[in-house]
Amino acid sequence: MFMFLFLIPHHVDSQDFVNLWNEELSAHKRVGVLYQYQENKNKPKKGKEQNLTLFAEYRFGFYGFFVAFPYTVKWTPNSQTRGYVDHIRLQNKLHFDFKNFSLLGGLLIDFPRNHGMAGDVPKDIGYIEPYVGFDYRWSKVRLKLSLHWNTQTNTEFKEKRNQEFERTWKFQLSVGYSIQKYWIGLESQYQKLYDPKPFEKELYFVGLGLSRFFENHRLSLVYVLPSKQYAYQSIWKLQWEFWL
């Protein structure tokens, strides 16, 4: 109760800075559609992939609820094009606003696909990701950083015989700058797969984004460069969202 006496409401609308590559941890009231395209010309066998996601989010005070429904299409050489429903995402957000910063936390869940059409993990594998973060607002500048722990899981929440869940640490850093009706964003993400040991690796992502906001909606584009260990060479994201 003592802490809530110092909370100062912060009005969240279409003019706020929103992550485009990194997971958006701040709670909002919005619906939208996201298109993602990625390909790897240096490794032709990886082919191309595009993804269309419908998402919705609502905020109740300091609690936010986010849900996403993605559909993915993959092209790989000498293989049939595959289209499938990807991991449905549910995200529970805690968002505490102060005068010029916010404390963030929550739990992200990617449910199992219940099919093997993606060709990467068994059909009963999903992901759980708790996180904590910080959002700082200063004049026209926004700074967001967060720490995440991600683990694979299955419908039984335990490893089966000859099965080892992959576990990863993630660190996200985003900086946004407002120019009239535009946001320019620089986003970076570091991933450390530490378990199982034989598959240990590090990944880096750097993205440059541009958002044009209107009275109650926003159109955004981001280009992401991943490290060489990632399956694809480049990533584009186009997002259109409406504020409620």
C-alpha positions in Angstrom: 0.0 0.0 0.0 2.8 2.4 0.8 4.3 2.0 -2.7 1.0 2.7 -4.5 0.8 6.2 -2.9 3.8 7.2 -5.1 2.5 5.8 -8.3 1.7 8.6 -10.8 -0.6 7.7 -13.8 1.1 7.8 -17.1 -1.2 8.1 -20.1 -0.3 5.4 -22.7 -1.5 6.1 -26.3 -0.4 5.8 -29.9 2.4 8.4 -29.4 4.3 6.2 -27.0 7.5 4.4 -28.0 6.8 0.6 -28.6 9.4 -2.1 -29.2 9.3 -3.6 -32.7 11.9 -6.3 -32.5 12.4 -6.8 -28.8 9.4 -8.0 -26.8 7.2 -5.1 -25.8 7.0 -5.2 -22.0 5.0 -2.1 -21.2 1.2 -2.6 -20.9 -1.1 -1.0 -23.5 -4.6 -1.0 -24.9 -4.3 -1.9 -28.5 -5.0 -4.4 -31.4 -2.9 -4.9 -34.4 -1.3 -7.0 -37.2 2.4 -7.8 -37.6 4.1 -9.0 -40.8 7.6 -10.5 -40.6 9.9 -11.6 -43.4 13.3 -13.2 -43.1 15.7 -14.9 -45.5 19.2 -16.2 -45.7 21.0 -15.8 -49.1 24.3 -17.1 -47.6 22.8 -20.3 -46.5 20.3 -21.3 -49.3 19.1 -24.4 -47.5 17.6 -22.2 -44.8 15.3 -20.6 -47.4 12.8 -17.9 -46.5 10.1 -17.4 -44.0 7.2 -15.1 -43.5 4.8 -14.7 -40.6 1.5 -12.9 -40.1 0.4 -12.3 -36.5 -2.9 -10.9 -35.2 -2.5 -9.5 -31.6 -4.6 -7.8 -29.0 -3.8 -6.3 -25.6 -5.6 -4.7 -22.8 -4.5 -2.9 -19.6 -6.3 -2.9 -16.2 -4.4 -0.5 -14.0 -1.0 -2.0 -13.4 -1.9 -5.4 -15.1 -1.8 -6.0 -18.8 -2.9 -9.0 -20.8 -1.5 -9.7 -24.3 -2.4 -12.5 -26.8 -1.0 -13.2 -30.3 -2.1 -15.6 -33.0 0.7 -16.2 -35.6 0.6 -18.0 -39.0 3.9 -18.9 -40.6 4.9 -19.9 -44.2 8.3 -21.4 -44.9 10.1 -21.9 -48.3 13.2 -24.1 -48.4 15.0 -25.4 -51.5 14.0 -28.9 -52.7 11.1 -28.9 -50.2 7.4 -28.2 -50.3 6.2 -24.9 -49.0 4.8 -25.3 -45.5 2.2 -23.1 -43.9 1.1 -23.6 -40.3 -0.2 -22.0 -37.1 2.8 -21.1 -35.0 3.1 -20.8 -31.2 0.1 -19.0 -29.8 1.5 -16.4 -27.3 0.0 -15.3 -24.0 1.8 -12.6 -22.0 0.9 -11.4 -18.5 2.4 -8.0 -17.7 2.9 -6.0 -14.5 3.4 -2.3 -15.2 4.0 0.2 -12.3 4.2 3.8 -13.4 6.1 6.5 -11.6 6.8 10.2 -12.6 9.2 9.5 -15.4 9.9 5.8 -15.3 8.1 2.4 -15.0 9.0 -0.9 -13.4 8.0 -3.8 -15.5 7.7 -7.6 -15.0 5.7 -10.5 -16.2 5.5 -13.9 -17.7 5.4 -14.8 -21.4 4.1 -18.2 -22.6 4.4 -19.7 -26.1 2.0 -22.7 -26.2 3.0 -25.9 -28.0 2.1 -26.0 -31.7 0.6 -29.5 -31.5 2.1 -30.3 -34.9 5.6 -30.9 -36.4 5.3 -28.9 -39.6 7.9 -26.3 -38.6 10.6 -29.0 -38.4 12.5 -27.5 -35.5 11.1 -28.8 -32.2 8.6 -31.6 -31.2 5.0 -30.8 -31.4 4.5 -30.8 -27.6 7.3 -28.2 -27.0 6.4 -24.7 -25.8 8.2 -21.9 -24.0 8.0 -20.0 -20.7 9.8 -16.7 -20.1 9.6 -14.7 -16.9 11.3 -11.2 -17.0 11.9 -8.0 -15.2 12.5 -4.6 -16.8 12.7 -0.8 -16.6 11.3 1.9 -18.8 12.7 5.5 -18.5 11.1 8.6 -20.0 13.1 11.8 -20.5 11.8 14.6 -22.7 11.9 13.1 -26.3 14.0 10.1 -25.3 12.8 6.6 -24.1 15.1 4.0 -22.7 13.9 0.4 -22.1 16.0 -2.5 -20.7 15.1 -5.9 -19.4 16.4 -9.3 -18.3 14.7 -12.5 -19.4 15.0 -16.2 -18.6 13.5 -18.6 -21.2 13.0 -22.3 -21.0 11.5 -24.9 -23.2 8.8 -27.1 -21.7 6.1 -29.6 -22.6 2.6 -30.4 -21.7 3.8 -32.4 -18.7 6.2 -29.7 -17.5 9.1 -32.2 -17.2 11.8 -33.6 -19.4 11.1 -37.0 -20.9 13.7 -39.8 -21.5 16.4 -38.5 -23.9 15.0 -35.1 -23.8 16.7 -31.9 -22.6 15.0 -28.5 -22.5 16.9 -25.6 -23.9 17.4 -22.7 -21.4 18.4 -19.2 -22.4 19.2 -15.9 -20.8 18.2 -12.7 -22.7 19.1 -9.1 -22.3 17.2 -6.4 -24.2 18.1 -2.7 -24.6 16.0 -0.2 -26.6 16.4 3.5 -27.2 13.7 5.7 -28.9 13.7 9.3 -29.9 10.7 11.3 -30.9 10.7 13.7 -33.8 7.3 15.4 -34.3 5.0 12.5 -35.4 7.8 9.9 -35.7 9.7 7.6 -33.4 13.2 6.4 -34.4 14.2 3.4 -32.4 17.5 1.4 -31.9 16.9 -2.0 -30.4 19.5 -4.6 -29.4 19.1 -8.1 -27.9 21.6 -10.6 -26.5 20.8 -14.3 -26.1 22.9 -16.9 -24.3 21.8 -20.5 -24.7 23.6 -22.1 -21.7 21.8 -25.4 -21.3 22.3 -28.1 -22.6 26.0 -27.5 -22.6 26.7 -29.2 -26.0 24.4 -26.7 -27.7 25.7 -23.6 -25.9 25.8 -20.5 -28.1 25.4 -16.7 -28.1 23.2 -14.7 -30.5 23.1 -10.9 -31.1 20.5 -8.8 -32.8 20.5 -5.1 -33.7 17.4 -3.4 -35.2 16.7 0.0 -36.5 13.0 1.0 -36.5 10.8 3.9 -37.7 7.2 4.6 -36.5 4.7 7.1 -37.8 1.9 7.7 -35.4 -1.5 9.2 -36.0 -4.4 10.1 -33.7 -5.3 6.6 -32.7 -3.1 4.2 -34.7 0.5 3.7 -35.8 2.5 2.2 -38.7 6.0 0.9 -37.9 8.9 -0.7 -39.8 12.0 -2.3 -38.4 15.1 -3.9 -40.1 17.1 -6.3 -37.9 20.6 -7.6 -38.4 21.3 -10.9 -36.5 24.7 -12.4 -35.7 26.1 -15.1 -38.0 25.0 -18.0 -35.8 21.3 -17.1 -36.4 19.5 -19.2 -39.1 18.6 -16.1 -41.2 20.6 -13.2 -42.6 18.1 -10.4 -42.3 14.7 -9.7 -40.8 12.0 -7.2 -41.7 9.0 -6.4 -39.6 5.9 -4.2 -40.5 3.4 -3.5 -37.8 0.0 -1.7 -37.9 -1.7 -1.2 -34.6 -4.7 0.7 -33.3 -5.0 2.1 -29.8 -8.2 1.5 -27.8 
